[in-house]
Amino acid sequence: MESYSLTNKEQTKADRLKQKEISECGTIPEHIAIIMDGNGRWAKGKGNVRVYGHKAGVDSVRDITEACAQLGVKYLTLYAFSTENWGRPSNEVNALIKLLVHTLRTEADKLHENNIKLSTIGQIERFPNRCQEELLDAIQLTKDNDRMQLCLALSYSGRWDITEAVKKMGEKIKNGELDPEEIDDKLIDEHLSTARIPDPDLIIRTSGEYRLSNFLLWQLAYSELFITNTFWPEFRRDELYQAILSFQLRERRYGKIDKGHTGSFTNKIINHITS
């Protein structure tokens, strides 16, 4: 397994062994999407302001990105800033934007050195010019990298994504470029902001909330869900491993008949989870 580090911290032998066991247990999700929730509540629980939680959450982003790349995950999508987040107090929004700019500036070279491609989905034009410039510079720097694609959902909502797709198709119908009878699932996929990214295999939500929060509503139709009570600033690779092992236990039927598991395969994974 290739070495990889965004943090300049050497991977331990025990962690390498754990990743090897996970890889041998079953299929590694090609695409993992994460709703990074609980920064504010985590900070409040420690007697700090909400922004403190957002800053601490950056360490989780580094560790999870690193672990996913080491495991061979090809796409990692992080719900970093929703359309609804614009409604938060202005001081928190401004702090989040400054944190995003700082993080992009400090992490872009490390992503590039480790062959990670950065991309975004969402209404990027709503961010201040300086933020857009940092984002576009990082995207341009890493555009040819192919080890893993890190996609940041920024000023994003699932309803916005679907609405924009409908508008694009409506414009083509208006211009005589599209027959309404030609519209199917595949065509809708092609008009979403994620057109060049496969649908997530696994969706993880931190903080224990049981909702999608307007994230990838079309794309998550058959994704496997993993919900943890852990707040995002404390979510690290060990919990990521539990989520992947849970994913490997499941048979993805897509509405079809259960083909069944082999007992030895299932028992093998259970032994890894409980060990």
N, C-alpha and C positions, 0 to 999 in steps of 0.2 A: 504493500500500500504506500502511495506517495506521501512524503512529508509535506506539511502545509502549515503555515502559521501567520496569522494576522497580528499576533500579539508578541512575537519574538519569544514566546514561551515554548520550550521544548515539550513535545508530546510525550507523556509517560509510557513506559512499557505496558503497564496495566491497561491504559486506555487503548493502545494499539491492539492488545489482545481482545478487549471487549468489542472493538469495531470489527475485528476479524470474525468473532463469534456471531455477531449480528449479520454480517455479510453472508455467512454460511447457513444461517437460519432460514433465509428466504429472500424474496425480492426486495431490494432497496427502492423506496418510492422515487420515481423519476422527478416528480414535482411535489414539493412541500410548501404549503401556504400557512402563514401564522398570523393570527390576530393577537398582537402584542398588547395585552390589557393588564391594568392594575398598577401602573406606575404611580399615579396620584395616591391611591389608597395605601400602597407600600410606603410612600414617603410620609403620609399622614400618620401611619402607625408608628413611625420612628420620630415623630415630632418635628418633621421638616415640611417645607412648602412643596407643592406638587412638582415644581420644576426639578427639584432634587431627585425625584423618582425618574424623570425623563433622562437626566444625565446618567444615572445609574443603569438605566436600561440599555445604554450604548454598549456596556460591557457584555450584556447578554447577546446583543446583535453580533458582536465580534466572535464570541464563543460558538454560537449556533452556526454562523456562517462558516467558521473554521471546521467544525465537526461535520457539517453537511458536505463540504468539499472533500474532506478526508474519506467519507463513506461512499462518495461517488454519486451523490444527488446532483442532478443536472440543472434543476431550476428551484430556486428558493424565493418565494414572494412574501414580503413583509408588509403588513398593513400599518404603515407608519403615520399617516395623517388622513383622516376621513374628511369628506365634504362637511359633515356635521361639526367637526372640530373647529371650524371657523367661528362657531357660535360661542366658544369658550371665552373667558375674560381676556382682554387684549394683551395684558402683561404676560399671560401664559402662552398665548399664540406667538407673540414676539420672541419670547424665550425659546420656544420650540423651533422657530425659523432660524434663530441665531445658532442653536445647537446643530441643526441640520447643516447649515453652511460650514460650521467648524468641523463637523464630522466628515463631510465630503472632502474638505480641504486636507484633512489629516489622513484619511483612509484611502483616498483614490490611488495613490502610488502603491500602497500595499496590495490593493485589489489587483492592480495591473501586474505587479511583480509575481503574483500567484495565479495569473491567468484567469481571473474572474471578470466576467463581463457585467457591467452595470446597466440597468434599463429602468424605465419608469412607466407607470400607467396613472392616468388622472389628469386633472385640470392644472397642469404645471404653470400655465399662464397667469394663474391667480397669485402666485408667489412674487415677492419683490424681485426686481431685476438682478440684484446681486446673487440672490439664491438661485435663480434660473441659470445664471452664468456659471456658477460653481457646479451645478448639476450637469449642464450640457458639456462642460469641460471634462468632467469625470466620465461621462458617457462616451465622449469622443476618444478619450485616452484609452478606454478599455474595449472599444467596439469590436476589435478583432479577436478578443480572448474567447476561448471555447471550453475551459474546464468546467465552469458552472456559471449560470446566469443568475445574478442577484437582482430581483425586480422590486423596486420600492413603489408601493401604492401611495401616492401623494395627492391630497385633495381629490380623493377617489370615493366613488360610491357605486354600488352595483346598479342601482336604478339609473344613475347618470349614464353609465356604460351602455345599458340596454337602450335608453332613450336616444343616445347619440347614434347607435347602430340603426335604429328605426328611421331617424332623420336622414342618414346616408342612403338607405335603401329607398326612402320616399323620394329623395332628390333624383335618384336614378330612374325611378318609375315616371316621375314628372318629365324627365328629359328623354323618355322613350328608350332608355338603356336597359331597363329591367321589366320583365313581365311579372306581376304579382304572383302568378302561379309557379314561378321558379323559386320562390322563397321557401327554404327548408332550414333544418337545424344547421347544416353545413354552411349555408350562405350567411346565416346570422352569426355563426362563429367567426366568419371571415370579416365581419364588420365591427366586431368588438375590439377593444383596445388590446386584448390579449391574443390577437389573431395569430401571432407567430410563436405562441407559447402553449404547450399542451395543458389541458385541464389538470388541476391539482389531484394527485392521488390521495394525499393526506392533508387534512386541515387541522391545525392545532390552535386551541384557544386557551390562553392563560387566564387566571383570576377566578375561575369557577363559574363564569356567566354562561348560560345556555342560550345563546342567540348568535346570529351571524353578523349583526350590526351593519347590514347593507354592504357586505363584502362579497364580491365575485358571485352574485346571486345566480347567474346563468351557469357559470363555470363549475360550481360546486354541486351540480345535480347528482353526481354519483361518487363524490369524494367521501373517504372514510373520515369520521370525526374523532378527535381525541381532545378531551377537556380536562384540564388540571386546575386545582385550586391555587396553585403557586402563582404569585404575582410575577409579572415579566422580569423585573430586576433580579429575581432570584432563580429564574428559569435558566438552567444550564444543560450541558450535553448529556448528563446522566438521565434527565427527564426526557430529553429528545430521544435517547435510546429506548426508553420505555414506550414512547409513542410509536416508534418504528416497529418494535417487537409486537406491540398490540396490533399494528397494521398487518404484520406478517401472519398473525393468527387468523385473520379474517379471509373469507373467500369473497371476492368481488364478483357478484353475479349479474349486476346491471339489470335487475328485474327478471333474470332467467332462473332456471332450476338449479338448486344446490347440487354441485358435483361431489361434495363430500371431501373430507380431509383424510389423509392416511394417519392412523394413530401414532405411528412412530414420529412422523414429522411434527404433529401437534405437541406431543409429549416433549420433543426436543426443545421447542420454543418455550413451553411452560417452564421447563427446567432452567432455561436461561433467565426468564423473568424472575423466578423465585430465588435464583442463586445469589 
